[in-house]
Amino acid sequence: MELIKLNNDFYFAIENSGNKARLVVYNSGVENVCRKEGFAKLKRFTTSDEKKLFGGRLQLHKNIAGIAIEVKGKIEGIIKADDFLKLLSDAT
């Protein structure tokens, strides 16, 4: 499993969970929040006109810089869409 650093304390990963992807944000090495979603829906999000995916403690926001990862109401980091797709591909 590959981790992408969001900031000094937070890391983001995508894990395989059966037929779904498990998006996980770690805070200082401890799992902070996670969300399960279908692989196809996550791939569609990266190419669609949607700007936001999910509600709740873990949200994804798409902008010109990439995909912002929001944890509990605060943007913890932004990753490039290509890096997100690579994580997704590696998890399948």
PDB file with one MODEL, atoms N, CA, C and O in Angstrom:
MODEL        1
ATOM      1  N   MET A   1       0.844  -1.171   0.000  1.00  0.00           N
ATOM      2  CA  MET A   1       0.000   0.000   0.000  1.00  0.00           C
ATOM      3  C   MET A   1       0.895   1.242   0.000  1.00  0.00           C
ATOM      4  O   MET A   1       1.794   1.390   0.828  1.00  0.00           O
ATOM      5  N   GLU A   2       0.620   2.109  -0.940  1.00  0.00           N
ATOM      6  CA  GLU A   2       1.382   3.349  -1.057  1.00  0.00           C
ATOM      7  C   GLU A   2       0.662   4.463  -0.309  1.00  0.00           C
ATOM      8  O   GLU A   2      -0.560   4.590  -0.388  1.00  0.00           O
ATOM      9  N   LEU A   3       1.429   5.264   0.415  1.00  0.00           N
ATOM     10  CA  LEU A   3       0.892   6.409   1.138  1.00  0.00           C
ATOM     11  C   LEU A   3       1.351   7.686   0.457  1.00  0.00           C
ATOM     12  O   LEU A   3       2.498   7.793   0.023  1.00  0.00           O
ATOM     13  N   ILE A   4       0.443   8.657   0.364  1.00  0.00           N
ATOM     14  CA  ILE A   4       0.791   9.972  -0.159  1.00  0.00           C
ATOM     15  C   ILE A   4       0.709  10.960   0.993  1.00  0.00           C
ATOM     16  O   ILE A   4      -0.298  11.029   1.698  1.00  0.00           O
ATOM     17  N   LYS A   5       1.768  11.714   1.172  1.00  0.00           N
ATOM     18  CA  LYS A   5       1.827  12.694   2.261  1.00  0.00           C
ATOM     19  C   LYS A   5       0.958  13.898   1.912  1.00  0.00           C
ATOM     20  O   LYS A   5       1.122  14.509   0.856  1.00  0.00           O
ATOM     21  N   LEU A   6       0.031  14.233   2.812  1.00  0.00           N
ATOM     22  CA  LEU A   6      -0.830  15.392   2.627  1.00  0.00           C
ATOM     23  C   LEU A   6      -0.235  16.622   3.300  1.00  0.00           C
ATOM     24  O   LEU A   6      -0.258  17.716   2.736  1.00  0.00           O
ATOM     25  N   ASN A   7       0.289  16.443   4.488  1.00  0.00           N
ATOM     26  CA  ASN A   7       0.977  17.500   5.232  1.00  0.00           C
ATOM     27  C   ASN A   7       1.887  16.830   6.258  1.00  0.00           C
ATOM     28  O   ASN A   7       2.159  15.635   6.143  1.00  0.00           O
ATOM     29  N   ASN A   8       2.355  17.560   7.243  1.00  0.00           N
ATOM     30  CA  ASN A   8       3.309  16.990   8.201  1.00  0.00           C
ATOM     31  C   ASN A   8       2.763  15.791   8.968  1.00  0.00           C
ATOM     32  O   ASN A   8       3.524  14.886   9.313  1.00  0.00           O
ATOM     33  N   ASP A   9       1.466  15.767   9.238  1.00  0.00           N
ATOM     34  CA  ASP A   9       0.888  14.706  10.066  1.00  0.00           C
ATOM     35  C   ASP A   9      -0.005  13.725   9.311  1.00  0.00           C
ATOM     36  O   ASP A   9      -0.195  12.598   9.768  1.00  0.00           O
ATOM     37  N   PHE A  10      -0.555  14.125   8.172  1.00  0.00           N
ATOM     38  CA  PHE A  10      -1.584  13.334   7.498  1.00  0.00           C
ATOM     39  C   PHE A  10      -1.062  12.674   6.226  1.00  0.00           C
ATOM     40  O   PHE A  10      -0.334  13.279   5.439  1.00  0.00           O
ATOM     41  N   TYR A  11      -1.462  11.402   6.048  1.00  0.00           N
ATOM     42  CA  TYR A  11      -1.147  10.627   4.853  1.00  0.00           C
ATOM     43  C   TYR A  11      -2.435  10.033   4.305  1.00  0.00           C
ATOM     44  O   TYR A  11      -3.374   9.760   5.052  1.00  0.00           O
ATOM     45  N   PHE A  12      -2.470   9.834   2.981  1.00  0.00           N
ATOM     46  CA  PHE A  12      -3.654   9.319   2.300  1.00  0.00           C
ATOM     47  C   PHE A  12      -3.294   8.029   1.581  1.00  0.00           C
ATOM     48  O   PHE A  12      -2.217   7.916   0.995  1.00  0.00           O
ATOM     49  N   ALA A  13      -4.202   7.055   1.626  1.00  0.00           N
ATOM     50  CA  ALA A  13      -4.000   5.778   0.931  1.00  0.00           C
ATOM     51  C   ALA A  13      -5.325   5.263   0.406  1.00  0.00           C
ATOM     52  O   ALA A  13      -6.391   5.613   0.912  1.00  0.00           O
ATOM     53  N   ILE A  14      -5.240   4.423  -0.620  1.00  0.00           N
ATOM     54  CA  ILE A  14      -6.414   3.703  -1.123  1.00  0.00           C
ATOM     55  C   ILE A  14      -6.090   2.224  -1.037  1.00  0.00           C
ATOM     56  O   ILE A  14      -5.083   1.760  -1.573  1.00  0.00           O
ATOM     57  N   GLU A  15      -6.960   1.489  -0.353  1.00  0.00           N
ATOM     58  CA  GLU A  15      -6.777   0.050  -0.154  1.00  0.00           C
ATOM     59  C   GLU A  15      -7.908  -0.706  -0.845  1.00  0.00           C
ATOM     60  O   GLU A  15      -8.992  -0.163  -1.059  1.00  0.00           O
ATOM     61  N   ASN A  16      -7.644  -1.953  -1.188  1.00  0.00           N
ATOM     62  CA  ASN A  16      -8.680  -2.810  -1.759  1.00  0.00           C
ATOM     63  C   ASN A  16      -9.488  -3.413  -0.620  1.00  0.00           C
ATOM     64  O   ASN A  16      -8.933  -3.936   0.346  1.00  0.00           O
ATOM     65  N   SER A  17     -10.805  -3.331  -0.751  1.00  0.00           N
ATOM     66  CA  SER A  17     -11.702  -3.921   0.236  1.00  0.00           C
ATOM     67  C   SER A  17     -12.776  -4.704  -0.503  1.00  0.00           C
ATOM     68  O   SER A  17     -13.929  -4.281  -0.589  1.00  0.00           O
ATOM     69  N   GLY A  18     -12.379  -5.846  -1.031  1.00  0.00           N
ATOM     70  CA  GLY A  18     -13.305  -6.654  -1.822  1.00  0.00           C
ATOM     71  C   GLY A  18     -13.544  -6.002  -3.166  1.00  0.00           C
ATOM     72  O   GLY A  18     -12.602  -5.800  -3.931  1.00  0.00           O
ATOM     73  N   ASN A  19     -14.797  -5.667  -3.469  1.00  0.00           N
ATOM     74  CA  ASN A  19     -15.100  -5.023  -4.745  1.00  0.00           C
ATOM     75  C   ASN A  19     -15.181  -3.500  -4.612  1.00  0.00           C
ATOM     76  O   ASN A  19     -15.662  -2.818  -5.517  1.00  0.00           O
ATOM     77  N   LYS A  20     -14.716  -2.982  -3.499  1.00  0.00           N
ATOM     78  CA  LYS A  20     -14.729  -1.537  -3.273  1.00  0.00           C
ATOM     79  C   LYS A  20     -13.336  -1.043  -2.906  1.00  0.00           C
ATOM     80  O   LYS A  20     -12.464  -1.809  -2.494  1.00  0.00           O
ATOM     81  N   ALA A  21     -13.160   0.267  -3.071  1.00  0.00           N
ATOM     82  CA  ALA A  21     -11.928   0.918  -2.641  1.00  0.00           C
ATOM     83  C   ALA A  21     -12.165   1.490  -1.249  1.00  0.00           C
ATOM     84  O   ALA A  21     -13.246   1.992  -0.942  1.00  0.00           O
ATOM     85  N   ARG A  22     -11.149   1.405  -0.427  1.00  0.00           N
ATOM     86  CA  ARG A  22     -11.216   1.966   0.927  1.00  0.00           C
ATOM     87  C   ARG A  22     -10.243   3.132   0.976  1.00  0.00           C
ATOM     88  O   ARG A  22      -9.028   2.933   0.950  1.00  0.00           O
ATOM     89  N   LEU A  23     -10.774   4.353   1.047  1.00  0.00           N
ATOM     90  CA  LEU A  23      -9.965   5.554   1.128  1.00  0.00           C
ATOM     91  C   LEU A  23      -9.674   5.808   2.599  1.00  0.00           C
ATOM     92  O   LEU A  23     -10.594   5.875   3.413  1.00  0.00           O
ATOM     93  N   VAL A  24      -8.397   5.949   2.943  1.00  0.00           N
ATOM     94  CA  VAL A  24      -8.002   6.063   4.340  1.00  0.00           C
ATOM     95  C   VAL A  24      -7.083   7.271   4.518  1.00  0.00           C
ATOM     96  O   VAL A  24      -6.172   7.493   3.721  1.00  0.00           O
ATOM     97  N   VAL A  25      -7.333   8.045   5.573  1.00  0.00           N
ATOM     98  CA  VAL A  25      -6.429   9.121   5.958  1.00  0.00           C
ATOM     99  C   VAL A  25      -5.850   8.753   7.320  1.00  0.00           C
ATOM    100  O   VAL A  25      -6.575   8.477   8.276  1.00  0.00           O
ATOM    101  N   TYR A  26      -4.520   8.757   7.373  1.00  0.00           N
ATOM    102  CA  TYR A  26      -3.798   8.453   8.611  1.00  0.00           C
ATOM    103  C   TYR A  26      -3.278   9.752   9.220  1.00  0.00           C
ATOM    104  O   TYR A  26      -2.793  10.635   8.512  1.00  0.00           O
ATOM    105  N   ASN A  27      -3.386   9.853  10.538  1.00  0.00           N
ATOM    106  CA  ASN A  27      -2.869  10.992  11.280  1.00  0.00           C
ATOM    107  C   ASN A  27      -1.787  10.470  12.212  1.00  0.00           C
ATOM    108  O   ASN A  27      -2.071   9.711  13.139  1.00  0.00           O
ATOM    109  N   SER A  28      -0.549  10.876  11.968  1.00  0.00           N
ATOM    110  CA  SER A  28       0.600  10.415  12.765  1.00  0.00           C
ATOM    111  C   SER A  28       0.663   8.889  12.828  1.00  0.00           C
ATOM    112  O   SER A  28       0.966   8.317  13.875  1.00  0.00           O
ATOM    113  N   GLY A  29       0.374   8.236  11.704  1.00  0.00           N
ATOM    114  CA  GLY A  29       0.468   6.784  11.613  1.00  0.00           C
ATOM    115  C   GLY A  29      -0.746   6.015  12.089  1.00  0.00           C
ATOM    116  O   GLY A  29      -0.778   4.789  11.988  1.00  0.00           O
ATOM    117  N   VAL A  30      -1.759   6.720  12.612  1.00  0.00           N
ATOM    118  CA  VAL A  30      -2.974   6.074  13.113  1.00  0.00           C
ATOM    119  C   VAL A  30      -4.129   6.408  12.179  1.00  0.00           C
ATOM    120  O   VAL A  30      -4.292   7.558  11.771  1.00  0.00           O
ATOM    121  N   GLU A  31      -4.932   5.399  11.840  1.00  0.00           N
ATOM    122  CA  GLU A  31      -6.076   5.635  10.965  1.00  0.00           C
ATOM    123  C   GLU A  31      -7.010   6.668  11.600  1.00  0.00           C
ATOM    124  O   GLU A  31      -7.455   6.509  12.737  1.00  0.00           O
ATOM    125  N   ASN A  32      -7.296   7.725  10.843  1.00  0.00           N
ATOM    126  CA  ASN A  32      -8.131   8.815  11.342  1.00  0.00           C
ATOM    127  C   ASN A  32      -9.549   8.713  10.806  1.00  0.00           C
ATOM    128  O   ASN A  32     -10.506   8.716  11.580  1.00  0.00           O
ATOM    129  N   VAL A  33      -9.695   8.621   9.478  1.00  0.00           N
ATOM    130  CA  VAL A  33     -11.006   8.462   8.844  1.00  0.00           C
ATOM    131  C   VAL A  33     -10.869   7.540   7.645  1.00  0.00           C
ATOM    132  O   VAL A  33      -9.784   7.392   7.083  1.00  0.00           O
ATOM    133  N   CYS A  34     -11.980   6.921   7.259  1.00  0.00           N
ATOM    134  CA  CYS A  34     -11.979   6.113   6.049  1.00  0.00           C
ATOM    135  C   CYS A  34     -13.355   6.168   5.403  1.00  0.00           C
ATOM    136  O   CYS A  34     -14.343   6.562   6.022  1.00  0.00           O
ATOM    137  N   ARG A  35     -13.388   5.759   4.135  1.00  0.00           N
ATOM    138  CA  ARG A  35     -14.635   5.734   3.383  1.00  0.00           C
ATOM    139  C   ARG A  35     -14.511   4.648   2.328  1.00  0.00           C
ATOM    140  O   ARG A  35     -13.483   4.552   1.657  1.00  0.00           O
ATOM    141  N   LYS A  36     -15.538   3.833   2.173  1.00  0.00           N
ATOM    142  CA  LYS A  36     -15.555   2.808   1.130  1.00  0.00           C
ATOM    143  C   LYS A  36     -16.434   3.284  -0.012  1.00  0.00           C
ATOM    144  O   LYS A  36     -17.517   3.830   0.195  1.00  0.00           O
ATOM    145  N   GLU A  37     -15.936   3.060  -1.231  1.00  0.00           N
ATOM    146  CA  GLU A  37     -16.686   3.455  -2.425  1.00  0.00           C
ATOM    147  C   GLU A  37     -16.265   2.570  -3.574  1.00  0.00           C
ATOM    148  O   GLU A  37     -15.162   2.023  -3.574  1.00  0.00           O
ATOM    149  N   GLY A  38     -17.136   2.427  -4.552  1.00  0.00           N
ATOM    150  CA  GLY A  38     -16.834   1.606  -5.720  1.00  0.00           C
ATOM    151  C   GLY A  38     -15.724   2.213  -6.562  1.00  0.00           C
ATOM    152  O   GLY A  38     -15.626   3.434  -6.685  1.00  0.00           O
ATOM    153  N   PHE A  39     -14.890   1.358  -7.139  1.00  0.00           N
ATOM    154  CA  PHE A  39     -13.779   1.820  -7.973  1.00  0.00           C
ATOM    155  C   PHE A  39     -14.278   2.649  -9.154  1.00  0.00           C
ATOM    156  O   PHE A  39     -13.704   3.690  -9.474  1.00  0.00           O
ATOM    157  N   ALA A  40     -15.350   2.182  -9.801  1.00  0.00           N
ATOM    158  CA  ALA A  40     -15.869   2.878 -10.985  1.00  0.00           C
ATOM    159  C   ALA A  40     -16.340   4.292 -10.642  1.00  0.00           C
ATOM    160  O   ALA A  40     -16.097   5.227 -11.404  1.00  0.00           O
ATOM    161  N   LYS A  41     -17.003   4.450  -9.512  1.00  0.00           N
ATOM    162  CA  LYS A  41     -17.481   5.780  -9.124  1.00  0.00           C
ATOM    163  C   LYS A  41     -16.323   6.733  -8.865  1.00  0.00           C
ATOM    164  O   LYS A  41     -16.397   7.910  -9.218  1.00  0.00           O
ATOM    165  N   LEU A  42     -15.258   6.235  -8.254  1.00  0.00           N
ATOM    166  CA  LEU A  42     -14.093   7.080  -7.982  1.00  0.00           C
ATOM    167  C   LEU A  42     -13.391   7.480  -9.282  1.00  0.00           C
ATOM    168  O   LEU A  42     -12.953   8.623  -9.418  1.00  0.00           O
ATOM    169  N   LYS A  43     -13.281   6.553 -10.236  1.00  0.00           N
ATOM    170  CA  LYS A  43     -12.682   6.882 -11.529  1.00  0.00           C
ATOM    171  C   LYS A  43     -13.526   7.912 -12.274  1.00  0.00           C
ATOM    172  O   LYS A  43     -12.990   8.847 -12.870  1.00  0.00           O
ATOM    173  N   ARG A  44     -14.839   7.741 -12.240  1.00  0.00           N
ATOM    174  CA  ARG A  44     -15.741   8.705 -12.893  1.00  0.00           C
ATOM    175  C   ARG A  44     -15.589  10.098 -12.296  1.00  0.00           C
ATOM    176  O   ARG A  44     -15.623  11.094 -13.019  1.00  0.00           O
ATOM    177  N   PHE A  45     -15.423  10.167 -10.988  1.00  0.00           N
ATOM    178  CA  PHE A  45     -15.277  11.462 -10.318  1.00  0.00           C
ATOM    179  C   PHE A  45     -14.089  12.247 -10.872  1.00  0.00           C
ATOM    180  O   PHE A  45     -14.174  13.463 -11.039  1.00  0.00           O
ATOM    181  N   THR A  46     -12.991  11.563 -11.154  1.00  0.00           N
ATOM    182  CA  THR A  46     -11.789  12.259 -11.621  1.00  0.00           C
ATOM    183  C   THR A  46     -11.967  12.855 -13.015  1.00  0.00           C
ATOM    184  O   THR A  46     -11.289  13.824 -13.358  1.00  0.00           O
ATOM    185  N   THR A  47     -12.855  12.302 -13.816  1.00  0.00           N
ATOM    186  CA  THR A  47     -13.032  12.787 -15.185  1.00  0.00           C
ATOM    187  C   THR A  47     -14.324  13.565 -15.393  1.00  0.00           C
ATOM    188  O   THR A  47     -14.511  14.174 -16.446  1.00  0.00           O
ATOM    189  N   SER A  48     -15.205  13.556 -14.425  1.00  0.00           N
ATOM    190  CA  SER A  48     -16.501  14.225 -14.580  1.00  0.00           C
ATOM    191  C   SER A  48     -16.411  15.704 -14.201  1.00  0.00           C
ATOM    192  O   SER A  48     -15.353  16.202 -13.819  1.00  0.00           O
ATOM    193  N   ASP A  49     -17.538  16.383 -14.316  1.00  0.00           N
ATOM    194  CA  ASP A  49     -17.634  17.790 -13.921  1.00  0.00           C
ATOM    195  C   ASP A  49     -17.949  17.946 -12.439  1.00  0.00           C
ATOM    196  O   ASP A  49     -18.030  19.069 -11.942  1.00  0.00           O
ATOM    197  N   GLU A  50     -18.129  16.836 -11.728  1.00  0.00           N
ATOM    198  CA  GLU A  50     -18.398  16.913 -10.287  1.00  0.00           C
ATOM    199  C   GLU A  50     -17.235  17.587  -9.582  1.00  0.00           C
ATOM    200  O   GLU A  50     -16.071  17.329  -9.890  1.00  0.00           O
ATOM    201  N   LYS A  51     -17.558  18.448  -8.637  1.00  0.00           N
ATOM    202  CA  LYS A  51     -16.516  19.143  -7.877  1.00  0.00           C
ATOM    203  C   LYS A  51     -16.340  18.575  -6.478  1.00  0.00           C
ATOM    204  O   LYS A  51     -15.320  18.818  -5.835  1.00  0.00           O
ATOM    205  N   LYS A  52     -17.330  17.816  -5.998  1.00  0.00           N
ATOM    206  CA  LYS A  52     -17.273  17.301  -4.633  1.00  0.00           C
ATOM    207  C   LYS A  52     -17.799  15.874  -4.607  1.00  0.00           C
ATOM    208  O   LYS A  52     -18.764  15.535  -5.291  1.00  0.00           O
ATOM    209  N   LEU A  53     -17.142  15.048  -3.800  1.00  0.00           N
ATOM    210  CA  LEU A  53     -17.583  13.668  -3.616  1.00  0.00           C
ATOM    211  C   LEU A  53     -17.613  13.379  -2.127  1.00  0.00           C
ATOM    212  O   LEU A  53     -16.645  13.639  -1.411  1.00  0.00           O
ATOM    213  N   PHE A  54     -18.700  12.853  -1.682  1.00  0.00           N
ATOM    214  CA  PHE A  54     -18.936  12.468  -0.287  1.00  0.00           C
ATOM    215  C   PHE A  54     -19.366  13.657   0.577  1.00  0.00           C
ATOM    216  O   PHE A  54     -19.128  14.820   0.251  1.00  0.00           O
ATOM    217  N   GLY A  55     -19.994  13.315   1.666  1.00  0.00           N
ATOM    218  CA  GLY A  55     -20.286  14.233   2.748  1.00  0.00           C
ATOM    219  C   GLY A  55     -19.705  13.575   3.991  1.00  0.00           C
ATOM    220  O   GLY A  55     -19.214  12.449   3.915  1.00  0.00           O
ATOM    221  N   GLY A  56     -19.749  14.231   5.097  1.00  0.00           N
ATOM    222  CA  GLY A  56     -19.254  13.614   6.321  1.00  0.00           C
ATOM    223  C   GLY A  56     -17.818  13.966   6.637  1.00  0.00           C
ATOM    224  O   GLY A  56     -17.318  15.015   6.230  1.00  0.00           O
ATOM    225  N   ARG A  57     -17.156  13.081   7.367  1.00  0.00           N
ATOM    226  CA  ARG A  57     -15.819  13.369   7.895  1.00  0.00           C
ATOM    227  C   ARG A  57     -14.719  13.336   6.836  1.00  0.00           C
ATOM    228  O   ARG A  57     -13.703  14.013   6.987  1.00  0.00           O
ATOM    229  N   LEU A  58     -14.904  12.560   5.770  1.00  0.00           N
ATOM    230  CA  LEU A  58     -13.923  12.499   4.681  1.00  0.00           C
ATOM    231  C   LEU A  58     -14.605  12.936   3.391  1.00  0.00           C
ATOM    232  O   LEU A  58     -15.566  12.312   2.941  1.00  0.00           O
ATOM    233  N   GLN A  59     -14.103  14.003   2.809  1.00  0.00           N
ATOM    234  CA  GLN A  59     -14.660  14.524   1.569  1.00  0.00           C
ATOM    235  C   GLN A  59     -13.546  14.770   0.564  1.00  0.00           C
ATOM    236  O   GLN A  59     -12.410  15.070   0.931  1.00  0.00           O
ATOM    237  N   LEU A  60     -13.896  14.638  -0.716  1.00  0.00           N
ATOM    238  CA  LEU A  60     -12.964  14.935  -1.797  1.00  0.00           C
ATOM    239  C   LEU A  60     -13.506  16.125  -2.571  1.00  0.00           C
ATOM    240  O   LEU A  60     -14.690  16.165  -2.905  1.00  0.00           O
ATOM    241  N   HIS A  61     -12.642  17.097  -2.856  1.00  0.00           N
ATOM    242  CA  HIS A  61     -13.005  18.281  -3.624  1.00  0.00           C
ATOM    243  C   HIS A  61     -12.040  18.391  -4.796  1.00  0.00           C
ATOM    244  O   HIS A  61     -10.823  18.379  -4.614  1.00  0.00           O
ATOM    245  N   LYS A  62     -12.595  18.500  -6.002  1.00  0.00           N
ATOM    246  CA  LYS A  62     -11.758  18.595  -7.192  1.00  0.00           C
ATOM    247  C   LYS A  62     -11.618  20.061  -7.592  1.00  0.00           C
ATOM    248  O   LYS A  62     -12.606  20.792  -7.656  1.00  0.00           O
ATOM    249  N   ASN A  63     -10.386  20.481  -7.859  1.00  0.00           N
ATOM    250  CA  ASN A  63     -10.143  21.835  -8.346  1.00  0.00           C
ATOM    251  C   ASN A  63      -9.002  21.792  -9.352  1.00  0.00           C
ATOM    252  O   ASN A  63      -8.526  20.712  -9.702  1.00  0.00           O
ATOM    253  N   ILE A  64      -8.565  22.935  -9.811  1.00  0.00           N
ATOM    254  CA  ILE A  64      -7.529  22.990 -10.845  1.00  0.00           C
ATOM    255  C   ILE A  64      -6.198  22.408 -10.371  1.00  0.00           C
ATOM    256  O   ILE A  64      -5.424  21.892 -11.177  1.00  0.00           O
ATOM    257  N   ALA A  65      -5.933  22.487  -9.076  1.00  0.00           N
ATOM    258  CA  ALA A  65      -4.673  21.978  -8.525  1.00  0.00           C
ATOM    259  C   ALA A  65      -4.674  20.461  -8.366  1.00  0.00           C
ATOM    260  O   ALA A  65      -3.609  19.845  -8.328  1.00  0.00           O
ATOM    261  N   GLY A  66      -5.838  19.862  -8.275  1.00  0.00           N
ATOM    262  CA  GLY A  66      -5.936  18.418  -8.085  1.00  0.00           C
ATOM    263  C   GLY A  66      -7.141  18.058  -7.245  1.00  0.00           C
ATOM    264  O   GLY A  66      -8.204  18.663  -7.388  1.00  0.00           O
ATOM    265  N   ILE A  67      -6.989  17.088  -6.381  1.00  0.00           N
ATOM    266  CA  ILE A  67      -8.074  16.627  -5.518  1.00  0.00           C
ATOM    267  C   ILE A  67      -7.703  16.957  -4.081  1.00  0.00           C
ATOM    268  O   ILE A  67      -6.719  16.451  -3.543  1.00  0.00           O
ATOM    269  N   ALA A  68      -8.514  17.818  -3.471  1.00  0.00           N
ATOM    270  CA  ALA A  68      -8.284  18.216  -2.085  1.00  0.00           C
ATOM    271  C   ALA A  68      -8.935  17.188  -1.173  1.00  0.00           C
ATOM    272  O   ALA A  68     -10.060  16.748  -1.414  1.00  0.00           O
ATOM    273  N   ILE A  69      -8.221  16.813  -0.131  1.00  0.00           N
ATOM    274  CA  ILE A  69      -8.710  15.852   0.850  1.00  0.00           C
ATOM    275  C   ILE A  69      -9.126  16.635   2.088  1.00  0.00           C
ATOM    276  O   ILE A  69      -8.301  17.253   2.762  1.00  0.00           O
ATOM    277  N   GLU A  70     -10.425  16.595   2.371  1.00  0.00           N
ATOM    278  CA  GLU A  70     -10.963  17.286   3.549  1.00  0.00           C
ATOM    279  C   GLU A  70     -11.252  16.266   4.636  1.00  0.00           C
ATOM    280  O   GLU A  70     -11.956  15.281   4.409  1.00  0.00           O
ATOM    281  N   VAL A  71     -10.704  16.511   5.818  1.00  0.00           N
ATOM    282  CA  VAL A  71     -10.896  15.624   6.963  1.00  0.00           C
ATOM    283  C   VAL A  71     -11.525  16.432   8.093  1.00  0.00           C
ATOM    284  O   VAL A  71     -10.939  17.393   8.593  1.00  0.00           O
ATOM    285  N   LYS A  72     -12.718  16.026   8.478  1.00  0.00           N
ATOM    286  CA  LYS A  72     -13.427  16.662   9.595  1.00  0.00           C
ATOM    287  C   LYS A  72     -13.499  18.177   9.436  1.00  0.00           C
ATOM    288  O   LYS A  72     -13.252  18.924  10.383  1.00  0.00           O
ATOM    289  N   GLY A  73     -13.844  18.625   8.215  1.00  0.00           N
ATOM    290  CA  GLY A  73     -14.069  20.039   7.959  1.00  0.00           C
ATOM    291  C   GLY A  73     -12.844  20.861   7.613  1.00  0.00           C
ATOM    292  O   GLY A  73     -12.961  22.074   7.440  1.00  0.00           O
ATOM    293  N   LYS A  74     -11.658  20.241   7.505  1.00  0.00           N
ATOM    294  CA  LYS A  74     -10.434  20.982   7.200  1.00  0.00           C
ATOM    295  C   LYS A  74      -9.690  20.314   6.046  1.00  0.00           C
ATOM    296  O   LYS A  74      -9.488  19.100   6.050  1.00  0.00           O
ATOM    297  N   ILE A  75      -9.282  21.119   5.052  1.00  0.00           N
ATOM    298  CA  ILE A  75      -8.492  20.586   3.952  1.00  0.00           C
ATOM    299  C   ILE A  75      -7.094  20.260   4.484  1.00  0.00           C
ATOM    300  O   ILE A  75      -6.368  21.142   4.941  1.00  0.00           O
ATOM    301  N   GLU A  76      -6.735  18.985   4.416  1.00  0.00           N
ATOM    302  CA  GLU A  76      -5.440  18.550   4.944  1.00  0.00           C
ATOM    303  C   GLU A  76      -4.366  18.466   3.872  1.00  0.00           C
ATOM    304  O   GLU A  76      -3.177  18.418   4.188  1.00  0.00           O
ATOM    305  N   GLY A  77      -4.772  18.450   2.605  1.00  0.00           N
ATOM    306  CA  GLY A  77      -3.791  18.394   1.533  1.00  0.00           C
ATOM    307  C   GLY A  77      -4.450  18.220   0.185  1.00  0.00           C
ATOM    308  O   GLY A  77      -5.642  17.932   0.085  1.00  0.00           O
ATOM    309  N   ILE A  78      -3.651  18.400  -0.851  1.00  0.00           N
ATOM    310  CA  ILE A  78      -4.122  18.248  -2.229  1.00  0.00           C
ATOM    311  C   ILE A  78      -3.178  17.285  -2.936  1.00  0.00           C
ATOM    312  O   ILE A  78      -1.957  17.385  -2.817  1.00  0.00           O
ATOM    313  N   ILE A  79      -3.769  16.349  -3.676  1.00  0.00           N
ATOM    314  CA  ILE A  79      -2.957  15.431  -4.478  1.00  0.00           C
ATOM    315  C   ILE A  79      -3.348  15.594  -5.942  1.00  0.00           C
ATOM    316  O   ILE A  79      -4.482  15.960  -6.253  1.00  0.00           O
ATOM    317  N   LYS A  80      -2.415  15.324  -6.828  1.00  0.00           N
ATOM    318  CA  LYS A  80      -2.689  15.416  -8.259  1.00  0.00           C
ATOM    319  C   LYS A  80      -3.667  14.314  -8.657  1.00  0.00           C
ATOM    320  O   LYS A  80      -3.655  13.222  -8.089  1.00  0.00           O
ATOM    321  N   ALA A  81      -4.509  14.615  -9.636  1.00  0.00           N
ATOM    322  CA  ALA A  81      -5.486  13.632 -10.110  1.00  0.00           C
ATOM    323  C   ALA A  81      -4.779  12.380 -10.621  1.00  0.00           C
ATOM    324  O   ALA A  81      -5.271  11.269 -10.423  1.00  0.00           O
ATOM    325  N   ASP A  82      -3.626  12.547 -11.279  1.00  0.00           N
ATOM    326  CA  ASP A  82      -2.874  11.392 -11.786  1.00  0.00           C
ATOM    327  C   ASP A  82      -2.394  10.498 -10.643  1.00  0.00           C
ATOM    328  O   ASP A  82      -2.415   9.272 -10.758  1.00  0.00           O
ATOM    329  N   ASP A  83      -1.960  11.114  -9.540  1.00  0.00           N
ATOM    330  CA  ASP A  83      -1.523  10.333  -8.378  1.00  0.00           C
ATOM    331  C   ASP A  83      -2.700   9.580  -7.762  1.00  0.00           C
ATOM    332  O   ASP A  83      -2.556   8.436  -7.332  1.00  0.00           O
ATOM    333  N   PHE A  84      -3.861  10.227  -7.724  1.00  0.00           N
ATOM    334  CA  PHE A  84      -5.078   9.591  -7.208  1.00  0.00           C
ATOM    335  C   PHE A  84      -5.426   8.373  -8.067  1.00  0.00           C
ATOM    336  O   PHE A  84      -5.715   7.299  -7.541  1.00  0.00           O
ATOM    337  N   LEU A  85      -5.395   8.549  -9.395  1.00  0.00           N
ATOM    338  CA  LEU A  85      -5.708   7.437 -10.298  1.00  0.00           C
ATOM    339  C   LEU A  85      -4.696   6.302 -10.177  1.00  0.00           C
ATOM    340  O   LEU A  85      -5.061   5.133 -10.300  1.00  0.00           O
ATOM    341  N   LYS A  86      -3.430   6.636  -9.937  1.00  0.00           N
ATOM    342  CA  LYS A  86      -2.413   5.589  -9.750  1.00  0.00           C
ATOM    343  C   LYS A  86      -2.694   4.793  -8.480  1.00  0.00           C
ATOM    344  O   LYS A  86      -2.615   3.565  -8.485  1.00  0.00           O
ATOM    345  N   LEU A  87      -3.020   5.485  -7.398  1.00  0.00           N
ATOM    346  CA  LEU A  87      -3.376   4.784  -6.153  1.00  0.00           C
ATOM    347  C   LEU A  87      -4.566   3.861  -6.382  1.00  0.00           C
ATOM    348  O   LEU A  87      -4.595   2.726  -5.905  1.00  0.00           O
ATOM    349  N   LEU A  88      -5.543   4.372  -7.121  1.00  0.00           N
ATOM    350  CA  LEU A  88      -6.747   3.598  -7.416  1.00  0.00           C
ATOM    351  C   LEU A  88      -6.408   2.361  -8.229  1.00  0.00           C
ATOM    352  O   LEU A  88      -6.906   1.269  -7.953  1.00  0.00           O
ATOM    353  N   SER A  89      -5.566   2.536  -9.223  1.00  0.00           N
ATOM    354  CA  SER A  89      -5.154   1.426 -10.086  1.00  0.00           C
ATOM    355  C   SER A  89      -4.358   0.385  -9.296  1.00  0.00           C
ATOM    356  O   SER A  89      -4.559  -0.818  -9.464  1.00  0.00           O
ATOM    357  N   ASP A  90      -3.457   0.855  -8.437  1.00  0.00           N
ATOM    358  CA  ASP A  90      -2.647  -0.065  -7.638  1.00  0.00           C
ATOM    359  C   ASP A  90      -3.482  -0.864  -6.651  1.00  0.00           C
ATOM    360  O   ASP A  90      -3.110  -1.975  -6.275  1.00  0.00           O
ATOM    361  N   ALA A  91      -4.611  -0.299  -6.230  1.00  0.00           N
ATOM    362  CA  ALA A  91      -5.460  -0.967  -5.238  1.00  0.00           C
ATOM    363  C   ALA A  91      -6.353  -2.041  -5.852  1.00  0.00           C
ATOM    364  O   ALA A  91      -6.863  -2.901  -5.134  1.00  0.00           O
ATOM    365  N   THR A  92      -6.551  -2.004  -7.173  1.00  0.00           N
ATOM    366  CA  THR A  92      -7.447  -2.990  -7.789  1.00  0.00           C
ATOM    367  C   THR A  92      -6.780  -4.324  -7.964  1.00  0.00           C
ATOM    368  O   THR A  92      -7.397  -5.262  -8.467  1.00  0.00           O
TER     369      THR A  92
ENDMDL
END
